[in-house]
Amino acid sequence: MRPGRAPSIRLRLTGWYTAALSLLLIVYAAVTFVAVRQEFFEQLDDQLEDEFRAAAGSLTRTPANRITWNGDPHHDAESAIEVWSTNGEQIYRSTSSTALPPVGLTAGTTQARYDWIVADGHHWRTLTGSARIADTTVVVRLGRSEERLRNQLSEILIVLVLGLPVVVVLAGIGGYVLARRALAPMDHLASEVQRITADRLHERLSVPNANDEVGRLAAVINETFARLESSFDQLRRFTADASHELRTPLAVIRGTGEVVLSEARTSSEYREAVGSMLEEVDRLTGLVDTLLRLSHGDAGTIRLSRQVTDLGELVKEVTTSLAIVAEERGQQLNVDASDDVRVFVDQLVLREAISNIVDNAIKYSGRGATIQVRVYSRDGRAVAEISDQGPGIPTEHRQRIFDRFFRVDQARSRESGGTGLGLAIAKWAVEANGGHIEVEGAPGGGSVFRMTLALNTSATTQHADSYERVGGGDL
């Protein structure tokens, strides 16, 4: 591992697993050792208590009124028995008892008690208590060496201490193997992701188990690839459509220039050719300006100046300016606007959205058609609705009608002078003001475009509210 480079997840999982297991093993070993030690000493105390009762039963009174020991005189070196009278006279003492200090007789000696005694470097556990022989009370002390018990505990401790590192090493190896197997699907997922490039976005990752964590991650990545594929497709279509839209006027300008330069022309012919070329330049300029505005809108760099606006009045202003165009086509433009439907928007931006939609309604409706524009409020929202009597939009195209350069009828769009960006501009303008735009079929044919905006309920908010992102410019 290179200096400064973070360890892999596999190594970190192994380290965490080994550290946690080591801590658990240490705690378990300590608790086990303490429990075993406690059990050993409890068994030793129980053994002393049994031997005490046996020793008391081995004491008898002689006819000479003396207490004598009638038990087995042979004792192992690990046990000791002493019998004393209450006045300090020794009645019986086994050979191994000589290693123990004398019993200190006190007023409380008659009470049974356990003691730890170290004599000549050896550890003893003793039980001292009184026994009643006929009408005489004697003091009995039994001792049992702890050396064997302590040796057993030492062996157990050595096994635990020496075995713990071995177990930790084995746990580390096992943890690494488990981490490697657990992360193997991630490695497989990474290798599959690497093979998917911009040209292969249609491919998807395999999801062997959609219910586990790796399966859910693969599903999320597949969804991301699907969105990227859709975005790339839209970008390709946009690039192709934009190239086509730019190439056509350029071809017209080039062709006009070549025709004019091919032979001598009159001044009126030159003027006509230049005028035709300027028309195409205007068309190019408008297209480039629109694309720039849309790109600024996508980047969020356009500054909006919002203010409380009467939506009905704004719609009336737009329809009034377009009424002349409708009259030239023999169409009737009706406006039904409710009073006091106020929204908090950028007037110039929203005006362009309304203008584009109404202009489209006029353009695609036949001669003598009626275009209905309504403004009303519903469920706390302001609604502007434009209904035309055009050919309508097929259901399968309604989701894409607001895409840039998308045209339902490619043949007639250029003849009508459209660039395919009007509805894209309208969609951006409405959404930039916090609204939503949709289209649906009108009863009897035609289309209904509906813009929905938040209704401004505060009559006192009259100031301009602006927001600007870094690098922004005015619309």
Secondary structure, 3 states (H helix, E strand, C coil): CCCCCCCCHHHHHHHHHHHHHHHHHHHHHHHHHHHHHHHHHHHHHHHHHHHHHHHHHCEEECCCCCEEECCCCCCCCCEEEEEEECCCCEEEECHHHHHCCCCCCCCCCCCCEEEEEEECCEEEEEEEEEEEECCEEEEEEEEEECHHHHHHHHHHHHHHHHHHHHHHHHHHHHHHHHHHHHHHHHHHHHHHHHHCCHHHCCCCCCCCCCCCHHHHHHHHHHHHHHHHHHHHHHHHHHHHHHHHHHHHHHHHHHHHHHHHHHCCCCHHHHHHHHHHHHHHHHHHHHHHHHHHHHHHHHHCCEEEEEEEEEHHHHHHHHHHHHHHHHHHCCCEEEEEECCCCEEEECHHHHHHHHHHHHHHHHHHCCCCCEEEEEEEEECCEEEEEEECCCCCCCHHHCCCCCCCCCCCCHHHHCCCCCCCCHHHHHHHHHHHCCCEEEEEECCCCCEEEEEEEEECCCCCCCCCEEECCCCCEEC
